[in-house]
Every structure is written in structure tokens, then in C-alpha cells.
Amino acid sequence: MKKLWKFNRISFCRATAIGVFLGWMPMLFQMIPAAYFAVVFRANLPLSVAGVWISNPITMPPMMYFAYLFGNKLLGLNPTYESFTMDAEWFMNAFGNIWEPLLFGCVIIGIVSSIVGYLIMHLLWKIYAYKRLKKMK
């Protein structure tokens, strides 16, 4: 269990990928699966959980709208709803029409974003390690 809190390159990179991927998923309580996958993939637990915070009440609506439009584009569909209102009633009425392109867009963007997040964290860790090594010399 201590390894889940360890600060090392692999643990941080995995945690970033997990958190960013789940941050794009259109679901509640994203931190719970983030914690679960941190344990399964031996990633840094706090960073995995914090990574899902890319989606929050402010960023979630534009993220989901973008994912919906992107999913429509990839599936060759025409968007059913070009505009939306930010309330639960609209979402419940529209969900039957939007779930497939929304979920597809979220998964594809989540995969790409998690790979990019992993690579950026890897690069930042290497830069940090290089600077630290250079400072020690």
C-alpha cells in the first residue's frame, strides 16, 4: 500500500494517465474508479484522484459538448442538438439521442489525452531529474 503514495516517474506517469482519462468520462464520482485503477496499475493514488479534477462543474459542460461534437464527427453523424441548456431536464430529455457520440468522443479524447498526459509527465520528470543531477555536480 505504501507504493501507492510513492513519488517516482512511473507511478506519476501512470497516475496522470489514469486521472486524465477518467476526467473525460461522463460519469459521477470519477475519483472512485481513479483510486481503484491506481491500485490496479500501481500508480500514485493522490495524483490519480487529483487528475480527474480536470473536469469540474465549470469545465464539464464545455468538455462534454466538445466530446459530443467530436464523437458525431468521428461517427459521421449530424449533431442532434447544436445548442444546449445547462440543466438536468435538458440532459434527461436529450440523453437517448446523444449518449453514443458523447461516450465515443469521451473515450477517444480520454485515450489521446491520457497518452499526452503520460508523455508530458515523463518529459517533466526527466527535465526535473536532469536539473537536479546538474545541480548536484
C-alpha positions, 0 to 999 in steps of 0.5 A: 500500500505504501507504493501507492503514495510513492513519488517516482516517474512511473507511478506519476506517469501512470497516475496522470494517465489514469486521472486524465482519462477518467476526467473525460468520462461522463460519469459521477464520482470519477475519483472512485474508479481513479483510486481503484485503477491506481491500485490496479496499475500501481500508480500514485493514488493522490495524483490519480484522484487529483487528475480527474479534477480536470473536469469540474462543474465549470469545465464539464459542460464545455468538455462534454459538448466538445466530446459530443461534437467530436464523437458525431464527427468521428461517427459521421453523424449530424449533431442532434442538438447544436445548442444546449441548456445547462440543466438536468431536464435538458440532459434527461430529455436529450440523453437517448439521442446523444449518449453514443457520440458523447461516450465515443468522443469521451473515450477517444479524447480520454485515450489521446489525452491520457497518452499526452498526459503520460508523455508530458509527465515523463518529459517533466520528470526527466527535465526535473531529474536532469536539473537536479543531477546538474545541480548536484555536480 
